[in-house]
């Protein structure tokens, strides 16, 4: 039974109630409903069925709405793997950076304006060719590309690359190593711990 049939039954029930026919007992809504669900129908019920407008296959499809569905972890891992392969960066390192930058919230924004999963600053995002830093796939690719640049700059030294990711390469160069900033030192320590422990996660 389709929606049109159910609508017709409701209308029939309302009409019968309003007309108050006395010459014959009215058919209850329950009886009409049961008749439509029963395979063995009488000629009158069958005629009523045939007169009902048929819905096309397009009309019977559920309406589709464009919604922001939560990202599935497998989707994020797929994008991490793709970016890792493209830029030759260990996917565990990308995972660890995302974990401590945004905790996997693609809409994260810091008080200084860093955006998305890998918390790209607007100027950094533009430099990396990221058009929408809140697009998770673009953000992961851009952030991974930046990690690759920093790893190359510091001869593969992950700790220095992470320090530069957090405090900027200028500060790393100025101090000749991890800058003596509490935030940066804690950041490097935590990301490194997650990176080395992430082999069973990613």
N, C-alpha and C positions, 0 to 999 in steps of 0.2 A: 504494500500500500504506500502510495507516495503522498507528498505534502498536500497536493491539490485535492486528493480524495479525502484526507482528514479535514481539510478546510470545508469541503462540501458537506461532510457529515455534521460539522458544527453549525453550519448555516441552516441545514435541514432541521436540526434539533430546535434552533431558535425560531424558525418559521412555524414549526408545528406548535410550539409553545404559545406563540403570539396569536395564531389563527384559532386555537382552541376548538378544533374539529370535534363535533359530537356524533357524527354519523358513523364513525368507525374509530376504534381505539388507535391512538398514534403509536408508531413504532419508536421504541426507546432508542436513545443514542447507543446504549450497550448492545442492543440487538443489531443495529446497523453496523456497528463496529465488528461484532462477531461474524456477521454475514460476509463482510469484506475479507475477513481472515480465513473463512471456511472455504475449502476447495469446492465442495458441493453446494453451488449457489442456484437459486431459482432463476427463472427467465427475467423477472423484474430487476433483480439485483445485477444480473449479467448485463442487461440493457443499460443500467445506470453506470456500470463500470465502463462500457464501451463509449458512453457519451462524455466521459470525463476527458478533459484535455490532457494529452500525453506530454510529458516533459522530455525535452531532448537530452542527449547525453551530456551536452555542455551545461544545461540547466541543473542537472542532478549532481554535478561535481560540487564539492565543497568550495566555498569562496576562498581565494588565496589572499593573504595579506603579507605585506613586506614588513617583517618585524626583525628586531635585533636579537637574534637568538644567542644564548650563551655559547661561547666557544667551547668546543669539545677538546679535551686535552690531546686527543690523537691528531686533531687538525693542527694544533700548535706544534706538536712534535714533528709533524710532516713538514711544516714550513721551516722549522729549525733544521731538520735534516737537509732540506733542499738548499737553504742558505749556507749551511756548513759545507756541503759538497761544492757549491759554487765558489766559495771564497777560501776553502781549505782551512776551516776553523773547527776545532773539536766541538761537536754538538753539546757535549757536557758543559763546556765553558759558556756557550750561549744560554743554555738552560740556567746555569748558576747566575749569570748576569740578570736575566729576566726575573728570576726568583727574588733577588735582592733589590732590583730597581723598581719593580711594579707589583710584585707578587701575582703576576699573570693577569693584571687588570689592564685591558687595552685602552681604557679611557682615563688612566691615571695621569695626573698633571701635578707637578711639584710647584712649590711656592715661587720658584725662580723661572718657571715656564717650561721645564722639561716635560716631554709628552710621550704617552704610549707605553707599550710593553718594555722597551729598552731605554725609555726616558731620554729621547733625543731633544737637544736644544734646537730652537727654530733655525739658528744659523747653521748648526751641524746638519740638520735635516736637509736644508737647501743645498749645502755643499755635497751631500751624498745623493742628491737627486730624488729625495723622498717628497712626493707631492702632498701626501696626507699622512702625517705622523701618527694619527689615530687609527689608521688602517693597519691591523695587526700584521698582515703579510708584508706590507711595505716597510713597516717599522722593524720587523725582524731582519729583513734583507739589508736595510740601511744600517742598523746597529751592528750586524755581522760584518758588513763591509768596513765599517769604522774600526771594529776590533782587528780585522786583518791589517789595516793600515798601521795601527798602533803596534801590533806584534812585529810587523816588518821594521817599524821605526826603532824598536828596542830589541832587535835581534832575537825575537821569539820569547823574551822574558815576560811571562804571563803576569807576574806581580807588577812590573812597571807598566805594562799595557793597561792593567786594571786601574792602577793609580792615575794614569793619564785619562782613562775613560771617566773617572770620577772628578778629578781636579783639573784636568786639562794638561796637554803635553808641555805647555809653557812652564807650569809649576814643577813638573817632573824634571825638565831640563834645568831649570833654575836651581833646584836643590840637589841635582845630581843623583836622584833616586826617588823613593817614595816621599812625598812632601810631609813635613811634621805636623800635619793637620789631623786632629783626632778623628774627624769624620772619615777622612780618606784612609787612615790607617785601619780603622774598624771595618771599613768597606772592603778593603783588600783582604783582610783576614777572613771575614765572613764568606766572601765570594770564593776564595781559595778553598775554604773548608767544604763548602757545598760542592765545588767542582770536583774535589778528590773523593767525595762521598757519593757523587751522583751516578757512578757507573751502574748501580742497581736500579736507578730510577729511569734514566733515558735509554 
